[in-house]
Amino acid sequence: MDSSISGKTSSASRITLAQLMQPEHANNLGNVHGGWIMKLVDEAGALACMRHAQQCVVTVAVDQMTFRQPILIGDLVILTAEVSYVGTTSMEAEVEVVTENPISGQRTYTNTAYLVYVALDKEGRPVKVPPLLPETDHERQRMEDGRARQAHRLSQSRRSDPNSSA
C-alpha cells in the first residue's frame, strides 16, 4: 500500500439509500423483482466505494445474495452500504437491505450482500485506494472476514480460469 495515501474509516464511506417500491418494480408474482433490488445493492455498494476511494469504481464480483423475505410493492427499501475490506486497488462493500412499512414503521431485514469494486483512474486503469482503518472490534472482525472472502474469491477465480496452472 502506498504510504502517501491516508487511511479512512468504514464509517466515512457509509451511505444510505431509500426508495419506495412502486408497481413498475414488480415481478409477475406482484412482489418486487429481485433484479431491481440487485441493481440498488450494486449502486449503494458503488457509492460507498467511490466515497472511500474518491475515484470512479467498477463492479468486479458479487458474492452470493439470498433473499430472505419478499419485498412488497409499497415498501420502503433502505440500503446501507460501507466499505468492509480494502486490497490494493479493490474494495469490498457490505450492503444491508431492510424494508420499512411507511405507515406502521415496521422494519424487516431482507438480506446482506458483499460486492467487490475496483477503483479506476481517468484513463480507466486500476488505481491504489486508501487503506481501511477499523475503529471497533466489529469492524476489525468484518475486515478479517472480508480478507477471507477475498482469498476464497481469488482461489475460485484461479480454479475456473482455463489459462491458470493451478
C-alpha positions as protocol buffer text, in pm:
chain_id: "A"
residue {
  index: 1
  type: MET
  ca { x: 0 y: 0 z: 0 }
}
residue {
  index: 2
  type: ASP
  ca { x: 129 y: 345 z: -87 }
}
residue {
  index: 3
  type: SER
  ca { x: 222 y: 511 z: 244 }
}
residue {
  index: 4
  type: SER
  ca { x: 135 y: 852 z: 97 }
}
residue {
  index: 5
  type: ILE
  ca { x: -234 y: 755 z: 87 }
}
residue {
  index: 6
  type: SER
  ca { x: -408 y: 833 z: 416 }
}
residue {
  index: 7
  type: GLY
  ca { x: -633 y: 564 z: 557 }
}
residue {
  index: 8
  type: LYS
  ca { x: -1006 y: 605 z: 602 }
}
residue {
  index: 9
  type: THR
  ca { x: -1264 y: 456 z: 834 }
}
residue {
  index: 10
  type: SER
  ca { x: -1557 y: 239 z: 728 }
}
residue {
  index: 11
  type: SER
  ca { x: -1798 y: 492 z: 871 }
}
residue {
  index: 12
  type: ALA
  ca { x: -1659 y: 759 z: 637 }
}
residue {
  index: 13
  type: SER
  ca { x: -1780 y: 550 z: 343 }
}
residue {
  index: 14
  type: ARG
  ca { x: -2127 y: 476 z: 484 }
}
residue {
  index: 15
  type: ILE
  ca { x: -2413 y: 559 z: 253 }
}
residue {
  index: 16
  type: THR
  ca { x: -2787 y: 505 z: 293 }
}
residue {
  index: 17
  type: LEU
  ca { x: -3027 y: 489 z: 1 }
}
residue {
  index: 18
  type: ALA
  ca { x: -3404 y: 466 z: 36 }
}
residue {
  index: 19
  type: GLN
  ca { x: -3659 y: 409 z: -236 }
}
residue {
  index: 20
  type: LEU
  ca { x: -4033 y: 345 z: -232 }
}
residue {
  index: 21
  type: MET
  ca { x: -4119 y: 32 z: -430 }
}
residue {
  index: 22
  type: GLN
  ca { x: -4375 y: 110 z: -700 }
}
residue {
  index: 23
  type: PRO
  ca { x: -4579 y: -111 z: -937 }
}
residue {
  index: 24
  type: GLU
  ca { x: -4313 y: -75 z: -1209 }
}
residue {
  index: 25
  type: HIS
  ca { x: -4072 y: -262 z: -977 }
}
residue {
  index: 26
  type: ALA
  ca { x: -4300 y: -570 z: -961 }
}
residue {
  index: 27
  type: ASN
  ca { x: -4230 y: -921 z: -1084 }
}
residue {
  index: 28
  type: ASN
  ca { x: -4502 y: -1149 z: -1223 }
}
residue {
  index: 29
  type: LEU
  ca { x: -4599 y: -1252 z: -866 }
}
residue {
  index: 30
  type: GLY
  ca { x: -4667 y: -893 z: -761 }
}
residue {
  index: 31
  type: ASN
  ca { x: -4362 y: -864 z: -535 }
}
residue {
  index: 32
  type: VAL
  ca { x: -4057 y: -651 z: -609 }
}
residue {
  index: 33
  type: HIS
  ca { x: -3837 y: -807 z: -878 }
}
residue {
  index: 34
  type: GLY
  ca { x: -3511 y: -938 z: -731 }
}
residue {
  index: 35
  type: GLY
  ca { x: -3315 y: -788 z: -1018 }
}
residue {
  index: 36
  type: TRP
  ca { x: -3435 y: -443 z: -916 }
}
residue {
  index: 37
  type: ILE
  ca { x: -3304 y: -499 z: -562 }
}
residue {
  index: 38
  type: MET
  ca { x: -2974 y: -627 z: -703 }
}
residue {
  index: 39
  type: LYS
  ca { x: -2941 y: -305 z: -905 }
}
residue {
  index: 40
  type: LEU
  ca { x: -2999 y: -94 z: -592 }
}
residue {
  index: 41
  type: VAL
  ca { x: -2749 y: -307 z: -395 }
}
residue {
  index: 42
  type: ASP
  ca { x: -2487 y: -252 z: -666 }
}
residue {
  index: 43
  type: GLU
  ca { x: -2550 y: 124 z: -668 }
}
residue {
  index: 44
  type: ALA
  ca { x: -2524 y: 152 z: -289 }
}
residue {
  index: 45
  type: GLY
  ca { x: -2203 y: -52 z: -280 }
}
residue {
  index: 46
  type: ALA
  ca { x: -2051 y: 151 z: -563 }
}
residue {
  index: 47
  type: LEU
  ca { x: -2133 y: 480 z: -391 }
}
residue {
  index: 48
  type: ALA
  ca { x: -1969 y: 365 z: -66 }
}
residue {
  index: 49
  type: CYS
  ca { x: -1656 y: 259 z: -255 }
}
residue {
  index: 50
  type: MET
  ca { x: -1646 y: 582 z: -457 }
}
residue {
  index: 51
  type: ARG
  ca { x: -1670 y: 775 z: -132 }
}
residue {
  index: 52
  type: HIS
  ca { x: -1379 y: 572 z: 11 }
}
residue {
  index: 53
  type: ALA
  ca { x: -1154 y: 583 z: -297 }
}
residue {
  index: 54
  type: GLN
  ca { x: -1262 y: 924 z: -426 }
}
residue {
  index: 55
  type: GLN
  ca { x: -1243 y: 764 z: -771 }
}
residue {
  index: 56
  type: CYS
  ca { x: -1481 y: 602 z: -1015 }
}
residue {
  index: 57
  type: VAL
  ca { x: -1529 y: 231 z: -950 }
}
residue {
  index: 58
  type: VAL
  ca { x: -1648 y: -72 z: -1144 }
}
residue {
  index: 59
  type: THR
  ca { x: -1814 y: -384 z: -1007 }
}
residue {
  index: 60
  type: VAL
  ca { x: -1599 y: -695 z: -1043 }
}
residue {
  index: 61
  type: ALA
  ca { x: -1772 y: -951 z: -819 }
}
residue {
  index: 62
  type: VAL
  ca { x: -2094 y: -1010 z: -633 }
}
residue {
  index: 63
  type: ASP
  ca { x: -2096 y: -1272 z: -359 }
}
residue {
  index: 64
  type: GLN
  ca { x: -2400 y: -1488 z: -308 }
}
residue {
  index: 65
  type: MET
  ca { x: -2717 y: -1291 z: -246 }
}
residue {
  index: 66
  type: THR
  ca { x: -3001 y: -1469 z: -69 }
}
residue {
  index: 67
  type: PHE
  ca { x: -3339 y: -1300 z: -45 }
}
residue {
  index: 68
  type: ARG
  ca { x: -3476 y: -1394 z: 298 }
}
residue {
  index: 69
  type: GLN
  ca { x: -3808 y: -1210 z: 271 }
}
residue {
  index: 70
  type: PRO
  ca { x: -4018 y: -1092 z: -23 }
}
residue {
  index: 71
  type: ILE
  ca { x: -4025 y: -718 z: -71 }
}
residue {
  index: 72
  type: LEU
  ca { x: -4371 y: -580 z: -134 }
}
residue {
  index: 73
  type: ILE
  ca { x: -4493 y: -302 z: -357 }
}
residue {
  index: 74
  type: GLY
  ca { x: -4545 y: -4 z: -126 }
}
residue {
  index: 75
  type: ASP
  ca { x: -4249 y: -97 z: 97 }
}
residue {
  index: 76
  type: LEU
  ca { x: -3969 y: 150 z: 150 }
}
residue {
  index: 77
  type: VAL
  ca { x: -3641 y: -27 z: 73 }
}
residue {
  index: 78
  type: ILE
  ca { x: -3348 y: 103 z: 277 }
}
residue {
  index: 79
  type: LEU
  ca { x: -2995 y: 5 z: 177 }
}
residue {
  index: 80
  type: THR
  ca { x: -2696 y: 79 z: 397 }
}
residue {
  index: 81
  type: ALA
  ca { x: -2352 y: 25 z: 248 }
}
residue {
  index: 82
  type: GLU
  ca { x: -1999 y: 75 z: 369 }
}
residue {
  index: 83
  type: VAL
  ca { x: -1653 y: -47 z: 279 }
}
residue {
  index: 84
  type: SER
  ca { x: -1571 y: -364 z: 474 }
}
residue {
  index: 85
  type: TYR
  ca { x: -1234 y: -466 z: 327 }
}
residue {
  index: 86
  type: VAL
  ca { x: -968 y: -299 z: 110 }
}
residue {
  index: 87
  type: GLY
  ca { x: -697 y: -451 z: -109 }
}
residue {
  index: 88
  type: THR
  ca { x: -452 y: -257 z: -324 }
}
residue {
  index: 89
  type: THR
  ca { x: -695 y: -137 z: -593 }
}
residue {
  index: 90
  type: SER
  ca { x: -1008 y: -325 z: -489 }
}
residue {
  index: 91
  type: MET
  ca { x: -1263 y: -274 z: -215 }
}
residue {
  index: 92
  type: GLU
  ca { x: -1537 y: -492 z: -72 }
}
residue {
  index: 93
  type: ALA
  ca { x: -1863 y: -324 z: 23 }
}
residue {
  index: 94
  type: GLU
  ca { x: -2112 y: -472 z: 267 }
}
residue {
  index: 95
  type: VAL
  ca { x: -2468 y: -378 z: 176 }
}
residue {
  index: 96
  type: GLU
  ca { x: -2756 y: -445 z: 412 }
}
residue {
  index: 97
  type: VAL
  ca { x: -3114 y: -430 z: 287 }
}
residue {
  index: 98
  type: VAL
  ca { x: -3416 y: -373 z: 508 }
}
residue {
  index: 99
  type: THR
  ca { x: -3772 y: -284 z: 423 }
}
residue {
  index: 100
  type: GLU
  ca { x: -3996 y: -48 z: 610 }
}
residue {
  index: 101
  type: ASN
  ca { x: -4370 y: -27 z: 603 }
}
residue {
  index: 102
  type: PRO
  ca { x: -4404 y: 352 z: 567 }
}
residue {
  index: 103
  type: ILE
  ca { x: -4735 y: 353 z: 756 }
}
residue {
  index: 104
  type: SER
  ca { x: -4654 y: 132 z: 1056 }
}
residue {
  index: 105
  type: GLY
  ca { x: -4279 y: 194 z: 1059 }
}
residue {
  index: 106
  type: GLN
  ca { x: -4215 y: -180 z: 1098 }
}
residue {
  index: 107
  type: ARG
  ca { x: -3875 y: -278 z: 959 }
}
residue {
  index: 108
  type: THR
  ca { x: -3779 y: -619 z: 823 }
}
residue {
  index: 109
  type: TYR
  ca { x: -3428 y: -739 z: 739 }
}
residue {
  index: 110
  type: THR
  ca { x: -3419 y: -890 z: 390 }
}
residue {
  index: 111
  type: ASN
  ca { x: -3055 y: -955 z: 303 }
}
residue {
  index: 112
  type: THR
  ca { x: -2688 y: -864 z: 317 }
}
residue {
  index: 113
  type: ALA
  ca { x: -2460 y: -877 z: 15 }
}
residue {
  index: 114
  type: TYR
  ca { x: -2088 y: -834 z: -38 }
}
residue {
  index: 115
  type: LEU
  ca { x: -1964 y: -684 z: -364 }
}
residue {
  index: 116
  type: VAL
  ca { x: -1615 y: -610 z: -491 }
}
residue {
  index: 117
  type: TYR
  ca { x: -1525 y: -296 z: -682 }
}
residue {
  index: 118
  type: VAL
  ca { x: -1202 y: -173 z: -840 }
}
residue {
  index: 119
  type: ALA
  ca { x: -1112 y: 196 z: -840 }
}
residue {
  index: 120
  type: LEU
  ca { x: -1016 y: 339 z: -1180 }
}
residue {
  index: 121
  type: ASP
  ca { x: -825 y: 649 z: -1278 }
}
residue {
  index: 122
  type: LYS
  ca { x: -937 y: 883 z: -1559 }
}
residue {
  index: 123
  type: GLU
  ca { x: -777 y: 653 z: -1819 }
}
residue {
  index: 124
  type: GLY
  ca { x: -968 y: 352 z: -1687 }
}
residue {
  index: 125
  type: ARG
  ca { x: -668 y: 188 z: -1518 }
}
residue {
  index: 126
  type: PRO
  ca { x: -682 y: 42 z: -1166 }
}
residue {
  index: 127
  type: VAL
  ca { x: -557 y: 286 z: -904 }
}
residue {
  index: 128
  type: LYS
  ca { x: -450 y: 233 z: -542 }
}
residue {
  index: 129
  type: VAL
  ca { x: -711 y: 300 z: -277 }
}
residue {
  index: 130
  type: PRO
  ca { x: -673 y: 426 z: 80 }
}
residue {
  index: 131
  type: PRO
  ca { x: -625 y: 160 z: 348 }
}
residue {
  index: 132
  type: LEU
  ca { x: -916 y: 84 z: 577 }
}
residue {
  index: 133
  type: LEU
  ca { x: -884 y: 194 z: 939 }
}
residue {
  index: 134
  type: PRO
  ca { x: -1117 y: -16 z: 1156 }
}
residue {
  index: 135
  type: GLU
  ca { x: -1243 y: 163 z: 1467 }
}
residue {
  index: 136
  type: THR
  ca { x: -1429 y: -114 z: 1651 }
}
residue {
  index: 137
  type: ASP
  ca { x: -1388 y: -484 z: 1723 }
}
residue {
  index: 138
  type: HIS
  ca { x: -1683 y: -547 z: 1488 }
}
residue {
  index: 139
  type: GLU
  ca { x: -1509 y: -358 z: 1206 }
}
residue {
  index: 140
  type: ARG
  ca { x: -1181 y: -543 z: 1270 }
}
residue {
  index: 141
  type: GLN
  ca { x: -1363 y: -877 z: 1253 }
}
residue {
  index: 142
  type: ARG
  ca { x: -1552 y: -769 z: 941 }
}
residue {
  index: 143
  type: MET
  ca { x: -1221 y: -672 z: 779 }
}
residue {
  index: 144
  type: GLU
  ca { x: -1074 y: -1016 z: 862 }
}
residue {
  index: 145
  type: ASP
  ca { x: -1388 y: -1182 z: 725 }
}
residue {
  index: 146
  type: GLY
  ca { x: -1350 y: -970 z: 410 }
}
residue {
  index: 147
  type: ARG
  ca { x: -988 y: -1080 z: 375 }
}
residue {
  index: 148
  type: ALA
  ca { x: -1102 y: -1444 z: 396 }
}
residue {
  index: 149
  type: ARG
  ca { x: -1379 y: -1385 z: 138 }
}
residue {
  index: 150
  type: GLN
  ca { x: -1127 y: -1220 z: -96 }
}
residue {
  index: 151
  type: ALA
  ca { x: -886 y: -1515 z: -61 }
}
residue {
  index: 152
  type: HIS
  ca { x: -1175 y: -1750 z: -141 }
}
residue {
  index: 153
  type: ARG
  ca { x: -1280 y: -1543 z: -443 }
}
residue {
  index: 154
  type: LEU
  ca { x: -922 y: -1543 z: -576 }
}
residue {
  index: 155
  type: SER
  ca { x: -895 y: -1919 z: -522 }
}
residue {
  index: 156
  type: GLN
  ca { x: -1224 y: -1977 z: -707 }
}
residue {
  index: 157
  type: SER
  ca { x: -1116 y: -1744 z: -987 }
}
residue {
  index: 158
  type: ARG
  ca { x: -789 y: -1933 z: -1040 }
}
residue {
  index: 159
  type: ARG
  ca { x: -972 y: -2264 z: -1030 }
}
residue {
  index: 160
  type: SER
  ca { x: -1217 y: -2157 z: -1303 }
}
residue {
  index: 161
  type: ASP
  ca { x: -951 y: -1991 z: -1524 }
}
residue {
  index: 162
  type: PRO
  ca { x: -859 y: -2232 z: -1808 }
}
residue {
  index: 163
  type: ASN
  ca { x: -526 y: -2049 z: -1853 }
}
residue {
  index: 164
  type: SER
  ca { x: -430 y: -2095 z: -1488 }
}
residue {
  index: 165
  type: SER
  ca { x: -168 y: -2353 z: -1395 }
}
residue {
  index: 166
  type: ALA
  ca { x: -347 y: -2418 z: -1063 }
}
